[in-house]
Amino acid sequence: VKVNTWAKTLAKCMAFLGVFLGLLYSFGGLIVDLLTVGLNWGTAMAFGAIIIMPIAFGTVGFICGLISHLITSFIKKVLA
């Protein structure tokens, strides 16, 4: 597996996880705000998670994909 292929695959998987968790966080925050103090800037920032979390998760996924590929390649060279 090439470095870019693995890193891109992991970045896509993590970005989808970020979308799911961002939606969950946003709507969970909306429900809590509706039941307590009402809508405010915290609600708006919670909906920003729909944009920020996939970007953050995708970036971390790409970096982890690169690091894991480097570790795997190193171990293969040592054992071969």
N, C-alpha and C positions, 0 to 999 in steps of 0.2 A: 504494500500500500504506500502510495506516495505521501509525502508530508502534507502537501496542500489538500489532497483529497480527504485525508483523515481529519485534518483541522477544520475544513469546511463542513464536513459531515457533522462533527461534534458541535460546531458553531450553530448549524441549523437546528439540531435537536435541542440545544440549550435555548435558542431564541424562541422556539415553539413553547418550551417550558416557561420561559419568561412571559410570553403572551398569556398563557393560561393563568399563571400566578398573578400577573398584573390585573387581569379581569377579575379574578377572585378577590384580590385585595381592594380593587376599586369598588366593586359592588358590595362587598362586606363593609367597607367604610361608609358607603352611602346609606346602607341599612342602619348601621349604628348611629350615624349622624341624624337620620330621620327620627329615630326613636329617642334620642337624647336632646342635644342642644339645637338641632336644626342644621340646615346647610350653611357652610362657611368656607373660608379659604382652604381649610384642611380637606374638605371634600374635593375641591378643585385640584389640589395637589395629589390626592389619592388617584384621581383619574389620569394624572400625569404618569402614573406607574404603568399605564397601558403602553406608553411610548418608551419610557426609560428602562423598564425591566427587561424587555426583549433585547435592547441594545447592550445593556450591561451583561446579561446572561450570555448573549452571543459572543461578546468580546472575551469573556472569561472562558467560554467553551473553545474558542479558537486558540487561545493561549494554552489551555490545558491540552488540546489536541497536539499542538507543536511540542510541548514538553513531554507528553507521553510517547510520542513518536521518537523523539530523541533518546529517551530512556530505553525504549524497546530496541532501537537500532544498536545502542551501545551494548545492551545485554546480548543481543544476537552475535555481535562481533566478538565479545569476550568468550562466549560459549562455543563459537565455531572454530 
